[in-house]
Amino acid sequence: MTNPTGSGRPREFELDAAAHDAMQVFWDKGYEGTSLPDLIAGTRLSRGSLYKAFGDKKGLLLAALDLYMSKGLRETANLLSRSGKAKNTIRESLLRYAQLSSGDLGLRGCLVVSLATEMAAHDAEVAERAGRMFRRLQQLYAGAIVRGQANGEIPERDEQVMARFLVCQIQGMRVLGKTGAPEADMIALVDCAMRILE
């Protein structure tokens, strides 16, 4: 299908696909290190299409960040909502983060952590999004902990504190992963974190 206006890419291009492509660029280069030509090359959008769809570089970053957070939270929610013992689902979820925190994936790190480290101190929108993701992650783990408490698997302690600890453990693993920590070390950290639920 041709673009009737004759300019730029057709408007029916997928915004999520463009945000996903931009996400890879920001992930590799950071926000300050990413130039407009980098984004044009990475998204294969014309300058006009990029600005029309996202407003500016910051708008594209926020769209990419929203996409990244939505996918990650959905995957965690799916794991934690599986049938069976709550402690097993929590462990499986933590093991997923152990894998993400080792090898090449670990060296790349977490996009939210990277951008929060780079920008949150002086950018309210990035800080708000990162905080929202961490709070949502905490609520997902708190829900699984409450389910485990109802089943008698997990002691009756403050589920929010335990969930917050697990979120801190996860984000700590993501940071350690950027230093090349091996998967065996990450799995040992998961085993240690699970003891809080005993």
Disulfide bonds with the S-S distance in Angstrom:
none
